[in-house]
Structures are given as C-alpha cells and as structure tokens.
C-alpha cells in the first residue's frame, strides 16, 4: 500500500519542526516517563490501590492493625526499578514473589522447609502447622493508570514543543 500526500505553500516552519523532532532527546523523554511510572507505583503502596483505583483486599496483618498490605518489610516496594533508553521505558521488579501479589494465587500450599512446623500469628493466637493452603488475592501495583497516561501525554507534548 502506498500513500501519497501533496503539501503546498510556505513549508519552512513545518520543515524546521520536523528537523527538530529528528533531534529530539528521546532518551530524556523515556527516562522521565519511566521515573513518573515508578513514582506512581510507589504511591500505590501508600494508597493500597491498583492502577485502576480499586482498593487492594487488606492482608490479614493489615486487618489486625499490624501493618500495611504488601509492606511488611518493604522489600517488594523497594525492588521496583525503572529503566529507559531512546526506544522505550519500563518499570518492574525481579522479586521472586512479585507476580504472586500482582496476579494472585488461589490454593497455594505453603510447607515448613527449615523446621518441623510453620509458626505464625493468626487472629491473635500462635498457630503451628506443617502446611497451610492459602488464597492470595491479586493486588495489582504495576500498571498504567488514567492519570499516568495523562502524565505521559503531557511529557510527550512538552518534548515535542521543545524540539
């Protein structure tokens, strides 16, 4: 398929803008976008909301007033990294249990590995068991919200205006 367009008139301004766009610092744009996405992801850990604005189901620990959902040690939150180059931007984590919390896991069996029993506090009492089956609800923290999309659009528009 071939598309042909004909432009007429004084095209010097258009030519200058197109030349400017070819020299646009795409790395800086992508770096700003990736840092913005990382920042909004950090905000989700504070607000306990998904990118769609839906509240996460509180963890048992949070329900008992002993912490905030997904922030027992802050390891997951602190593992969120951003990367960028001239062709794109991304955020993510290499934490082994990250996908479990992002997507959930129904019917997961947890077994004692280094001791005879698992020992944990449940509803105010200590429990000793060899294994337990749990349903971990999805608590999406990665993603692009509507507000993120507006920020990305604003970054791109500012970069084009500067070019």
C-alpha positions as CSV (number, residue, x, y, z in Angstrom):
1,X,0.0,0.0,0.0
2,X,1.3,3.4,-0.9
3,X,0.1,6.7,0.5
4,X,0.9,10.0,-1.3
5,X,0.4,13.5,0.1
6,X,0.9,16.8,-1.5
7,X,1.7,20.0,0.5
8,X,1.8,23.4,-0.9
9,X,2.6,26.9,0.4
10,X,5.4,28.1,2.8
11,X,6.6,24.9,4.4
12,X,9.7,26.4,6.1
13,X,8.1,26.2,9.6
14,X,7.0,22.6,9.1
15,X,10.4,21.7,7.9
16,X,12.0,23.3,11.0
17,X,9.7,21.4,13.3
18,X,10.3,18.1,11.5
19,X,14.1,18.7,11.7
20,X,13.7,19.5,15.4
21,X,11.8,16.3,16.0
22,X,14.6,14.2,14.5
23,X,17.0,15.7,17.0
24,X,14.6,15.3,20.0
25,X,16.2,13.8,23.1
26,X,14.1,10.6,23.1
27,X,16.2,9.1,26.0
28,X,15.3,12.1,28.3
29,X,11.6,11.7,27.4
30,X,11.7,7.9,28.1
31,X,13.6,8.5,31.3
32,X,11.0,11.0,32.5
33,X,8.2,8.6,31.7
34,X,9.8,5.7,33.4
35,X,10.5,7.7,36.6
36,X,7.0,9.0,36.6
37,X,5.6,5.4,36.3
38,X,7.9,4.3,39.2
39,X,6.7,7.2,41.3
40,X,3.1,6.4,40.7
41,X,3.8,2.8,41.6
42,X,5.3,3.9,44.9
43,X,2.2,5.9,45.6
44,X,0.1,2.7,45.1
45,X,1.9,1.1,48.0
46,X,0.9,4.0,50.2
47,X,-2.7,4.2,48.9
48,X,-3.1,0.4,48.7
49,X,-4.9,0.9,45.3
50,X,-4.5,-0.7,41.9
51,X,-3.7,1.3,38.8
52,X,-7.5,1.3,38.2
53,X,-8.0,2.9,41.6
54,X,-9.5,-0.2,43.2
55,X,-8.6,-0.8,46.8
56,X,-6.5,-3.9,47.4
57,X,-8.0,-6.6,49.6
58,X,-6.3,-6.0,53.0
59,X,-3.9,-8.6,54.2
60,X,-4.6,-10.4,57.5
61,X,-1.8,-8.5,59.1
62,X,-3.3,-5.2,58.0
63,X,-6.7,-6.3,59.2
64,X,-5.3,-6.9,62.6
65,X,-3.7,-3.5,62.7
66,X,-0.2,-4.8,62.5
67,X,0.9,-3.1,59.2
68,X,0.0,-2.1,55.7
69,X,-0.8,-4.6,52.9
70,X,2.3,-5.5,50.8
71,X,4.7,-3.6,53.0
72,X,5.7,-5.9,55.8
73,X,9.4,-5.5,55.0
74,X,9.1,-3.0,52.1
75,X,11.3,-5.4,50.0
76,X,8.8,-5.6,47.2
77,X,8.2,-1.8,47.1
78,X,11.9,-1.0,47.3
79,X,12.7,-3.5,44.5
80,X,10.7,-1.5,41.9
81,X,13.1,-0.2,39.3
82,X,12.8,1.9,36.2
83,X,14.8,1.6,33.0
84,X,14.8,3.6,29.8
85,X,16.6,4.1,26.6
86,X,15.7,6.1,23.4
87,X,13.3,3.4,22.3
88,X,11.2,2.8,25.4
89,X,10.6,3.0,29.1
90,X,9.7,0.2,31.6
91,X,9.3,-0.4,35.3
92,X,9.3,-3.7,37.2
93,X,10.9,-5.9,39.8
94,X,12.8,-9.2,39.9
95,X,11.5,-10.1,43.3
96,X,10.5,-13.8,43.2
97,X,7.0,-13.3,44.7
98,X,6.1,-10.2,42.7
99,X,3.9,-12.0,40.3
100,X,2.0,-13.7,43.1
101,X,1.0,-10.4,44.5
102,X,0.3,-8.7,41.1
103,X,-1.9,-11.6,39.8
104,X,-2.9,-13.5,43.0
105,X,-2.6,-17.2,43.6
106,X,-5.6,-19.4,44.6
107,X,-5.0,-22.6,46.5
108,X,-1.2,-22.1,47.2
109,X,0.2,-24.7,49.7
110,X,3.0,-23.4,51.9
111,X,5.0,-26.1,53.7
112,X,7.6,-25.9,56.5
113,X,11.0,-26.2,55.0
114,X,13.6,-25.5,57.7
115,X,11.6,-26.6,60.7
116,X,9.0,-29.2,61.5
117,X,6.2,-26.6,61.7
118,X,5.2,-23.3,60.3
119,X,4.6,-20.9,63.1
120,X,2.6,-17.8,62.7
121,X,0.2,-15.4,64.4
122,X,-3.4,-15.8,63.2
123,X,-6.3,-13.9,64.7
124,X,-4.4,-13.2,67.9
125,X,-3.2,-16.7,68.5
126,X,0.0,-18.5,67.5
127,X,-0.5,-21.5,65.2
128,X,1.8,-24.4,64.5
129,X,1.1,-26.5,61.3
130,X,3.2,-28.5,58.8
131,X,1.5,-26.9,55.8
132,X,-1.3,-24.4,55.1
133,X,-3.2,-23.7,51.9
134,X,-3.9,-20.1,51.2
135,X,-5.7,-18.0,48.6
136,X,-3.7,-14.9,47.9
137,X,-5.8,-12.2,46.2
138,X,-4.5,-10.2,43.3
139,X,-3.2,-6.8,44.5
140,X,-2.0,-5.1,41.2
141,X,0.7,-2.5,41.9
142,X,2.2,-2.4,38.4
143,X,0.4,-0.8,35.5
144,X,-0.5,2.4,33.9
145,X,-3.4,4.4,35.3
146,X,-5.5,7.0,33.5
147,X,-3.5,9.7,35.4
148,X,-0.3,8.0,34.3
149,X,-1.5,8.2,30.7
150,X,-2.2,11.9,31.1
151,X,1.3,12.5,32.5
152,X,2.9,10.5,29.7
153,X,0.9,12.5,27.1
154,X,2.0,15.8,28.8
155,X,5.7,14.7,28.8
156,X,5.5,13.8,25.1
157,X,3.8,17.1,24.2
158,X,6.4,19.1,26.2
159,X,9.2,17.2,24.4
160,X,7.7,17.9,21.0
161,X,7.3,21.6,21.9
162,X,10.9,21.8,22.9
163,X,12.1,20.1,19.7
